[in-house]
Amino acid sequence: MDYLHFFSPVRISRGQGYPAEEIDSVAEAMVFLRKWPTGRRGPVYQCALNCCSAALSGQMSAEEARKAFTGFARITRLLDDDMALPLGGEGEAKVYALRR
């Protein structure tokens, strides 16, 4: 099941005062999604759940599932701020300039 680990973990932040949580596999993402409140399960949630299920059954790569889970975390504002920044390139400079 090593192929179900993410290349890099998805850092979840529930807010100030809570420690960041790292989700580093499809299985951990599924556990997180299954605990998500029923009333807050929209299309982005369903997409992430479907992608993780597909990865578990071998129909999708773990990295594709990671992208869907990261999108869910970003939309729900759970994605840790450090992960929201692009890696390298001029885009990083623009984001840094906007944050200053």
Buried (B, 14 or more C-beta within 10 A) or exposed (E): EEEBBBEEBBBBBEEEEEEBBEBBBBBBBBEBBEEBEEEEEEEBBEBBBEBBBBBBEEEBBBEBBBBBBBBBBBBBEBBBEEBEEEEEEEEEEEEEEEEE
